[in-house]
Amino acid sequence: MKVSVKKVDALRREMSFEVPKERVAARTSEVLSDIVKHAKLPGFRPGKAPRSMVEAAHGKTANEEMLKSLIPEVYQEGLKSEKLDPIDFPSIDEVNVKDGALTFRATIDIRPEFEVKDYKGIKLSRKSSEVSEEELTKSLDFFKKGRGLDESVVLDDAFAKSVGFPTLEEFKKALKSNLEYDKARHNSAEVENQLIDELLKKFPVDAPRSLVDRQLYGRVEEFRRRLKQYGAKEDAIDKKVEESMKEIQEAAGKDVKSFLILQKIALKENLTAEKEENLTVKVVQFLMKEAKWEDVK
């Protein structure tokens, strides 16, 4: 077997393979022998038809099975001989059998090499999730507008009962609780973004195209699904996706880079995930515990 490697960019490699006709013939013969054992041809009991007739009837199938079997095997041998560590499945193309020899190409992205250190004690700022009286009043006004009520309408116990609460105080308490929950969730997402941005600044890493493409596809599909939920038509969805593509691509690249960094930290800290756990979330929680916090208003 011959294999040559071409460097496309920092992480992408094109591997060209050439498998000699002797090995191809031997594998095809093995596949045919297996087919002969089970082949059903008119006038013969299963497995009793002459090999030449089975080959004539199932030659195309035998060739397909040979490729399915031989290409992955040869590909793995090539990785080992060239000491390559792919980060994703290969893209196989240019498959050709000529004069009995097999040639094909495998395009891969290799795992980026980088180090992580000094990731404990990252400075993060967090806002309070407490809801002020001013915010509560604004929310009550917004609530009135949302229900189409006049500005002069008084919010009292009678009004509270009309929306399912025994008293105005209970209504305000429930509203405040919801506001605090939303605020806490927003603050949590903001802090996580801070952490990810700090990691990306500290550890520049190239994002493998294959992983970015996969993440991009997932983000686009999710974006389309959400737009559809809001009743958008297909042509409007297509237009919105096109307008947002640059932003979505940047987000997909950020996703992949942060995943690689967090994975590296998990390896360094011997962090593992149980069945119900998400390793990325676990690493983020670990870094949050180790962070230096500053409370801001």
VEXDREN-2710 file (C-alpha; in Angstrom, 1 decimal):
% VEXDREN-2710
k/r/px/py/pz
1/MET/0.0/0.0/0.0
2/LYS/1.2/3.5/-0.8
3/VAL/0.0/6.6/1.0
4/SER/0.9/10.3/0.6
5/VAL/-0.1/13.2/2.7
6/LYS/-0.7/16.8/1.4
7/LYS/-1.0/19.7/3.9
8/VAL/-4.0/21.8/2.9
9/ASP/-3.9/24.2/5.9
10/ALA/-2.9/24.3/9.5
11/LEU/-5.2/21.4/10.4
12/ARG/-6.5/19.9/7.1
13/ARG/-4.7/17.0/5.4
14/GLU/-5.4/15.1/2.2
15/MET/-4.3/11.5/2.2
16/SER/-4.0/9.7/-1.1
17/PHE/-4.0/5.9/-1.0
18/GLU/-3.0/3.3/-3.6
19/VAL/-3.8/-0.3/-2.8
20/PRO/-2.1/-3.0/-5.0
21/LYS/-4.3/-5.2/-7.2
22/GLU/-3.1/-8.3/-5.3
23/ARG/-4.6/-7.1/-2.1
24/VAL/-7.8/-5.9/-3.8
25/ALA/-8.2/-9.3/-5.6
26/ALA/-7.6/-11.2/-2.3
27/ARG/-10.3/-9.2/-0.5
28/THR/-12.7/-9.5/-3.4
29/SER/-12.2/-13.3/-3.3
30/GLU/-12.9/-13.4/0.4
31/VAL/-16.1/-11.4/-0.1
32/LEU/-17.2/-13.7/-3.0
33/SER/-16.5/-16.8/-0.9
34/ASP/-18.9/-15.5/1.7
35/ILE/-21.5/-14.6/-0.9
36/VAL/-21.2/-18.1/-2.5
37/LYS/-22.2/-19.7/0.9
38/HIS/-25.6/-17.9/0.9
39/ALA/-26.3/-17.1/-2.8
40/LYS/-29.6/-18.2/-4.2
41/LEU/-29.6/-18.9/-8.0
42/PRO/-32.3/-20.6/-10.0
43/GLY/-31.8/-24.4/-10.2
44/PHE/-29.4/-24.5/-7.3
45/ARG/-29.8/-25.0/-3.6
46/PRO/-28.6/-22.0/-1.4
47/GLY/-24.8/-22.1/-1.3
48/LYS/-24.4/-24.8/-4.0
49/ALA/-24.2/-22.6/-7.2
50/PRO/-20.9/-22.6/-9.0
51/ARG/-18.6/-19.7/-8.0
52/SER/-18.3/-18.4/-11.6
53/MET/-22.1/-18.1/-11.8
54/VAL/-22.3/-16.3/-8.4
55/GLU/-19.6/-14.0/-9.5
56/ALA/-21.4/-13.1/-12.7
57/ALA/-24.7/-12.5/-10.8
58/HIS/-23.2/-10.7/-7.8
59/GLY/-20.0/-9.2/-9.0
60/LYS/-21.2/-5.6/-8.4
61/THR/-22.3/-6.4/-4.9
62/ALA/-18.9/-8.1/-4.3
63/ASN/-17.1/-5.0/-5.5
64/GLU/-19.2/-2.8/-3.2
65/GLU/-18.6/-5.0/-0.2
66/MET/-14.9/-5.2/-1.0
67/LEU/-14.7/-1.3/-0.9
68/LYS/-16.7/-1.1/2.3
69/SER/-14.4/-3.5/4.0
70/LEU/-11.0/-2.5/2.5
71/ILE/-11.2/1.3/2.5
72/PRO/-11.6/1.7/6.3
73/GLU/-8.9/-0.9/7.0
74/VAL/-6.4/0.8/4.7
75/TYR/-7.4/4.3/6.0
76/GLN/-6.6/3.2/9.6
77/GLU/-3.2/1.7/8.5
78/GLY/-2.4/5.1/6.8
79/LEU/-3.2/7.0/10.0
80/LYS/-0.9/4.8/11.9
81/SER/2.0/4.9/9.5
82/GLU/1.7/8.7/9.1
83/LYS/1.1/9.2/12.8
84/LEU/-2.0/11.4/12.2
85/ASP/-4.6/12.0/14.9
86/PRO/-7.9/13.0/13.1
87/ILE/-10.5/14.9/15.2
88/ASP/-13.4/13.7/13.1
89/PHE/-14.5/11.1/10.5
90/PRO/-12.8/11.4/7.1
91/SER/-14.4/12.6/3.9
92/ILE/-13.7/9.8/1.4
93/ASP/-13.8/10.6/-2.4
94/GLU/-12.1/9.9/-5.7
95/VAL/-12.6/6.1/-5.2
96/ASN/-11.4/4.3/-8.3
97/VAL/-10.5/0.7/-9.2
98/LYS/-8.3/0.7/-12.3
99/ASP/-6.3/-2.3/-13.6
100/GLY/-7.3/-4.1/-10.4
101/ALA/-5.7/-1.5/-8.1
102/LEU/-7.7/0.7/-5.7
103/THR/-7.1/4.4/-5.2
104/PHE/-9.0/6.8/-3.1
105/ARG/-8.6/10.1/-1.1
106/ALA/-9.4/10.8/2.5
107/THR/-9.6/14.4/3.7
108/ILE/-9.3/14.8/7.4
109/ASP/-8.8/17.5/10.0
110/ILE/-6.2/16.7/12.6
111/ARG/-6.5/17.6/16.3
112/PRO/-4.9/21.0/17.0
113/GLU/-1.9/21.0/19.3
114/PHE/-2.0/23.6/22.1
115/GLU/-1.4/23.9/25.8
116/VAL/-3.6/25.1/28.6
117/LYS/-2.3/26.6/31.8
118/ASP/-3.1/29.3/34.4
119/TYR/-6.8/28.7/33.8
120/LYS/-7.7/28.9/37.5
121/GLY/-8.4/32.2/39.0
122/ILE/-9.9/33.8/35.9
123/LYS/-11.5/37.2/36.8
124/LEU/-15.2/37.2/36.4
125/SER/-17.8/39.8/37.4
126/ARG/-21.4/39.0/38.4
127/LYS/-24.4/41.2/38.8
128/SER/-27.0/40.9/41.5
129/SER/-30.2/39.0/40.7
130/GLU/-32.1/41.1/43.2
131/VAL/-35.1/43.0/41.8
132/SER/-35.5/46.7/42.8
133/GLU/-38.8/48.4/43.5
134/GLU/-38.2/50.5/40.4
135/GLU/-37.8/47.4/38.3
136/LEU/-41.0/45.9/39.8
137/THR/-43.0/49.0/39.1
138/LYS/-41.8/49.1/35.5
139/SER/-42.8/45.4/35.1
140/LEU/-46.2/46.2/36.5
141/ASP/-46.6/49.0/34.0
142/PHE/-45.5/46.7/31.2
143/PHE/-48.0/44.1/32.5
144/LYS/-50.8/46.7/32.3
145/LYS/-49.8/47.7/28.7
146/GLY/-49.6/44.0/27.7
147/ARG/-53.2/43.5/28.8
148/GLY/-54.3/46.7/27.0
149/LEU/-55.3/48.5/30.2
150/ASP/-55.5/52.2/30.6
151/GLU/-52.7/53.9/32.4
152/SER/-55.1/55.2/35.0
153/VAL/-56.3/51.7/36.0
154/VAL/-55.4/51.0/39.6
155/LEU/-53.7/47.8/40.5
156/ASP/-55.5/46.6/43.6
157/ASP/-56.7/43.4/45.3
158/ALA/-59.7/43.3/42.9
159/PHE/-57.4/43.4/39.9
160/ALA/-55.1/40.7/41.5
161/LYS/-58.1/38.4/41.9
162/SER/-59.0/39.0/38.2
163/VAL/-55.7/37.5/37.2
164/GLY/-55.8/34.6/39.7
165/PHE/-54.1/35.9/42.9
166/PRO/-55.9/36.4/46.2
167/THR/-54.3/39.8/46.9
168/LEU/-52.2/42.4/45.1
169/GLU/-49.3/41.7/47.5
170/GLU/-49.3/38.0/46.4
171/PHE/-49.4/39.0/42.8
172/LYS/-46.4/41.4/43.3
173/LYS/-44.6/38.6/45.2
174/ALA/-45.1/36.1/42.3
175/LEU/-44.1/38.7/39.7
176/LYS/-40.9/39.6/41.6
177/SER/-40.0/35.9/41.9
178/ASN/-40.3/35.5/38.2
179/LEU/-38.3/38.6/37.5
180/GLU/-35.5/37.4/39.9
181/TYR/-35.5/34.0/38.1
182/ASP/-35.2/35.6/34.7
183/LYS/-32.5/37.9/35.9
184/ALA/-30.5/35.1/37.5
185/ARG/-30.7/33.1/34.3
186/HIS/-29.6/36.1/32.2
187/ASN/-26.7/36.8/34.6
188/SER/-25.6/33.2/34.6
189/ALA/-25.5/33.2/30.8
190/GLU/-23.6/36.5/30.8
191/VAL/-21.0/35.1/33.3
192/GLU/-20.5/31.9/31.2
193/ASN/-19.9/34.1/28.1
194/GLN/-17.3/36.1/30.1
195/LEU/-15.6/32.9/31.0
196/ILE/-15.6/31.5/27.4
197/ASP/-14.3/34.9/26.0
198/GLU/-11.4/34.9/28.6
199/LEU/-10.5/31.3/27.7
200/LEU/-10.5/32.1/23.9
201/LYS/-8.2/35.1/24.6
202/LYS/-5.8/33.0/26.8
203/PHE/-5.7/30.0/24.5
204/PRO/-5.8/30.8/20.8
205/VAL/-6.6/27.6/18.9
206/ASP/-7.5/26.8/15.3
207/ALA/-11.0/25.4/14.8
208/PRO/-11.1/22.3/12.5
209/ARG/-13.3/23.0/9.5
210/SER/-15.2/19.7/9.8
211/LEU/-16.3/20.4/13.3
212/VAL/-17.2/24.0/12.5
213/ASP/-19.3/22.8/9.5
214/ARG/-21.1/20.3/11.7
215/GLN/-21.8/23.0/14.4
216/LEU/-22.8/25.5/11.7
217/TYR/-25.4/23.0/10.3
218/GLY/-26.8/22.4/13.7
219/ARG/-27.1/26.1/14.5
220/VAL/-28.7/26.9/11.2
221/GLU/-31.3/24.1/11.6
222/GLU/-32.1/25.3/15.1
223/PHE/-32.4/28.9/13.8
224/ARG/-34.7/27.8/11.1
225/ARG/-36.8/25.8/13.5
226/ARG/-37.3/28.7/15.8
227/LEU/-38.3/31.0/13.0
228/LYS/-40.8/28.4/11.8
229/GLN/-42.3/28.2/15.3
230/TYR/-43.0/32.0/15.1
231/GLY/-44.8/31.4/11.9
232/ALA/-42.2/32.7/9.4
233/LYS/-42.6/31.5/5.8
234/GLU/-39.9/29.5/4.0
235/ASP/-38.7/32.4/1.7
236/ALA/-38.6/34.7/4.8
237/ILE/-36.6/32.0/6.7
238/ASP/-34.1/31.6/3.8
239/LYS/-33.6/35.4/3.7
240/LYS/-33.1/35.7/7.5
241/VAL/-30.6/32.8/7.5
242/GLU/-28.7/34.4/4.7
243/GLU/-28.6/37.8/6.5
244/SER/-27.5/36.1/9.8
245/MET/-25.0/33.7/8.3
246/LYS/-21.8/35.6/9.2
247/GLU/-23.0/35.9/12.8
248/ILE/-23.9/32.2/12.9
249/GLN/-20.6/31.1/11.4
250/GLU/-18.7/33.2/14.0
251/ALA/-20.8/31.6/16.8
252/ALA/-20.1/28.1/15.4
253/GLY/-16.4/28.7/15.3
254/LYS/-16.5/30.0/18.9
255/ASP/-18.4/26.9/20.0
256/VAL/-15.8/24.6/18.5
257/LYS/-12.8/26.5/19.9
258/SER/-14.3/26.7/23.4
259/PHE/-15.2/23.0/23.3
260/LEU/-11.6/22.1/22.4
261/ILE/-10.2/24.2/25.2
262/LEU/-12.7/22.9/27.8
263/GLN/-11.9/19.3/26.6
264/LYS/-8.2/20.0/27.1
265/ILE/-8.8/21.3/30.6
266/ALA/-10.9/18.3/31.5
267/LEU/-8.0/16.0/30.4
268/LYS/-5.5/18.0/32.5
269/GLU/-7.8/18.0/35.6
270/ASN/-8.8/14.3/35.1
271/LEU/-12.5/15.4/34.9
272/THR/-14.9/12.8/33.6
273/ALA/-18.6/12.7/33.0
274/GLU/-21.0/10.1/34.3
275/LYS/-23.9/8.9/32.1
276/GLU/-26.3/11.8/32.9
277/GLU/-23.6/14.4/33.0
278/ASN/-22.3/16.8/30.4
279/LEU/-18.5/17.1/30.5
280/THR/-18.4/20.6/29.1
281/VAL/-20.9/21.8/31.7
282/LYS/-18.8/20.1/34.4
283/VAL/-15.6/21.9/33.3
284/VAL/-17.4/25.2/33.2
285/GLN/-18.7/24.6/36.8
286/PHE/-15.1/23.7/37.8
287/LEU/-13.7/26.9/36.4
288/MET/-16.5/29.0/38.0
289/LYS/-15.5/27.6/41.4
290/GLU/-11.9/28.4/40.8
291/ALA/-12.6/31.9/39.4
292/LYS/-11.9/35.2/41.1
293/TRP/-15.3/37.0/41.5
294/GLU/-16.1/40.6/41.5
295/ASP/-19.7/41.7/42.4
296/VAL/-21.0/44.6/40.3
297/LYS/-24.3/46.5/40.4
END
